[in-house]
Amino acid sequence: GGKRRPIVGGNWKCNPATASSLDELCRNFDGVAPYLEKCDVYVCPSNLHVALVKDNFTPGVHVAPQNCNFKGCGAYTGEMSVDQIQDLGLGWVLIGHSERRGEFGLPTPAESNQLMATKLQYILDQGLNCVFCIGEPLSIRQKGIQAIVPILKALEDKSRVVIAYEPVWAIGTGVAATPEQAQETHKGIRDWIAANVDRATADAIRIQYGGSANAGNAPELSSFPDIDGFLVGGASLKPEISDIVKAIA
Ligand code: PEP
């Protein structure tokens, strides 16, 4: 971690299978309470479960849906709107996860960079904060940076946008990027923002690392200056989430 306020998110993806196990997963976050003064923490439950759990976390933990649309309410079957998120009293949303962008081999990504840029601007215009995921498949090492090109204007809203750098090759594999690899890419993203927006934005924007982060590797990853926190999948379903927060807080 560096000079920015750290931020850690838990992505539950499409888990758990039963609503009766939600309480146990929420209790895993009770251990983060002592660190909330120094660190932002959010959880992304499945969209079906958001309303069920939103009041069941230790106070101060934010609940952020895993997606939203960029149109609002209306004839959008299967979508969630920003208005609905705000009406539940929630202040954050996560968009652009690689599992939605179709970067696991689908021929036509449903959620392109351009679409994500439109979504991000819409979300900010509506007054919500946004975690914006980027990350390259193994074959395209620099795509993480290319993916933020269409969102330059939105980045100027640096306090309300958090970038989650999640190399696809590290997600769910048990093999995280090395701290050097993550640091190099985070710095690359920051330098790129400095060159294409301005240095103040680059210095202020928070960049989370995601991809097999856990209590074992979080302390070393946290010691690198451009790593401002974590987006955690598998380990956010376990009590060790509080050790990950502790490592960076
Ligand atoms: C994720 O999908 O956001 C993620 C980081 O998953 P995991 O921690 O399980 O690799």
Residues whose N, C-alpha, C, O or C-beta is under 5 A from the ligand:
A	BS01	PEP	N11 A170 I171 G172 T173 G210 G211 S212 A213 L231 V232 G233 G234 A235
